[in-house]
Amino acid sequence: MNLPNSLTILRIFFVPLLVVVLLTREPNWDFWGMSVHFEVWGVLILLAAAATDAADGYIARKRAEITTLGILLDPIADKLLICAAFISLTAMGLVHAWMVVVIVGREFVVDGLRSIASVEGLVIPASPLGKTKMVLQVLAGCIVIFSATHPGIKTLALVLLWLVVISAVASAVHYFLMFWSQVDDRIKQRRHSEVVLAQKKNPQDVPTR
C-alpha cells in the first residue's frame, strides 16, 4: 500500500460523502457571517477527488510505484466518482437522465472493450480524448452543482453537459477503433499461423477462408 494507491482509495471514500452532501443538500453552515451551503461542499469534495486522480498517477510514475492494485483500482475509482456524481445530480433534477445514460453507458462500453482486449493479451492505452472527457466531467459537475442555488449559470451548465456527452461519445468511438485495430491484427496473425501449421501438417488441407 503505497502513496498513489492510498490516494486512489481516498477517492473511493469521497464517493459516498459526495452523494450524501448532494442528495441531502446539507450541510449549510455560517462561518463568521459567511454562509457556506451544500453546493460549496459538493464542489470541494468533487475537486478534491479529482485532485487525487491527477496526483496518484503522477506520483506513481515519478516514484516508479505502479502496481497491479493501482492499475485495477484507479479506473474503478474514476468511474465510481463520475457515475455517483451525475446520477445524484439527475436525482436532484439538475441533469437530463438521457445525458447520464450516455455518460455512464460509455464507461461500461469502454470497460467491456478493455476486458475483451485483456483476454486477447492486448492493452488499450488511455487516449487524450478520454482525459479531456474526465476534465470536462469534473468542470461540468462543479458548474451543475453550483447551478442548484445559482440559476443564472444553468445555461453554462447545459453547454458543458453537452460537451461532456459529445466527448463521451467521441472517446467511446475512438476506443472502439483502437480495440478493433488491435483485435483485427491479432485475428489476422492467428489465421496466418493456422494456415502455416495446416500447410506443415498436410499441404492438401489448407483453409480457403
N, C-alpha and C positions, 0 to 999 in steps of 0.2 A: 504494500500500500504506500505509494509514493505521493508526492505533492500533486502532480497532474490528476491522478486517479481520485485523490481526496477532493479536488475541485469539481470533478465530474459528479461525484456522489453528492456533493453540496448542491449542485444544480438540480439534482433529482429531488432533494429535500425542499427546494424552493417551490416546486410544483404545487403540492397541496396548500402551502402557505398562500401562493398567488390565487388559487381557486377560492379559498376561504375569504380572502380580502375582497375579491371581485363579487362573489355571489352574496355575501352578507352586507356588502357596502360599508364595512367597518374596518378599522377604527376611524373615528372623526374626532380629532383632538385639537385643543387650543394650547399653543405654546407662546406665553408672554404676549397674548393678544393676537397672535397669528394663527389662523385656522389651517390645519393640515388634514385634509379629508382623505377618504379611502383611495381616490384616484391617484393621489401623490404616492401613497404607499404601494399601490399596484404597479405604478411606473418604476419606482425604485427597485422593487423586487424583480421585475422583468429585466431591467437594465443590469442589476447585479448578477442575475443568472446568465445573461448574455456575456457579461464580462468574464465569468468563469469559463464560458465556452471558448472565448478568444485566448484566455490565459493558459488553460490546460494544454492546448495544442502547442502553443509557443514554448512553454516550459518543457514539455515532453521532448520536443525536437532539440531544444537548446542543450538540455541535460542528457540527451540520448536515453530517456526513460520511457520510451514507447513500449508498452506491454500489451499482451493479449487481452487482459482485463480492460485496459483503456480503450483498445480498438473496438471491443464489444459494447462497452458502456456509453461511450461518447455519442454515437448516433442515437442510441435509445434515450439518453437524457435530452438531446435536442428535440426529438420527436415528442416526448412526453411534455416538454415545456410548451412547444408551439401548439400542439393539439389541445392541451389543457387550457391555454390562454384563449384561443379562438373559440373553443366550444363554450367556455364561460362567457365570453363576450356575446355569443349567439343567445345564450340563456338570458342575458341582460337586455336583449333586443337591440344591440348595437351593430351587429353584423348579420348580413343575409345568410341564411342557412346554406344555400347552394354554394356560396363562396367558400364556406368552411368545408363542405363536402369535397370541393375541388382541391383545397389545400391539404386536407387530411388524406384524401384519396391518393394524391401524388406521393405522399410519404409511403403508403402501402405498396404502390406500384414500384417505386424505386427499391424498397426493401425486398420485394419479390424478385426483381431482376438481379439484385446482388446475391440473393440466396441461390438462384439458379446458376449464376455465374460461378459462385464458390464451389458448387457441386462439380462443375467442369474444371475446377482448378484455376479459374480466372479471377482477376481483380478489376473492378470498375473504379477508377480513381475519381476523387471529388472534382467537380468541374467548377469553373468560375461562375457559371450560371447558378449552380447550387449555392455557392457562397453569397452571391448577390441576393438570391431569394431569401436567405436567412437574415441578411441585413435589413431588407425591405420588410420582412415579417416583424422583426423587433421594432422598427420605426413605426410601422402601421399600427402595431399593437399598442404602443405608447400613446399615439395620437388618438386612437379609438377610445382608450381608457379615459383620457382627458375629456373627450367629447361627451362623456356621460354627464358632466356638470358644466361643460362649456359648449353649448350648441353651435356657437359661431364657427367652430372648426370641423363641423361634421362633413362639409364639402371636401376639405383637405383629407379627412379620414377616408372618405369614399374613394377619392382619387388614388390614395396609397393602397387601399384594398384591391382596387382593380389592377394596380401594378403588381401586387403580390400574386393575384390569380394568374395574370399573364406570365410572370416569371416562373410560377409553379408549373404551368403547362409547358412552357418552353424548356425548362430544365428536365421535365419528365421525358419529353421527346428527345432531348439531347442524350440523356442516359440510355434510352432505348436504342438509339442509333449506335452508341458506343457498345452496348451489350450485343446487339445484332452483329456488328462488325467482328467482335472477338469470337462470338459463338460460331458465326459463319466460317471464319478462318479455321476454327478448331474442327468443325464438321468436315471441311474440305480436307484437312490433314488426316483425319481419321479415315475418311473414304479412300484417300490415296494409299494409306497404309494397308487397308483391307485389300485393295486391288493388287498391291505389290505382293502381299502374303499369299493371295489366291494364285497369282502367277507362279510363285515359287512352288506351291503345293501341286497345282495342276494347271498347266498353261491353257487347257481347254475350258476350265471352269472359272472364268473371269466375269464378274458382274458387268452388265452392259449399261446399267443406270443406277 
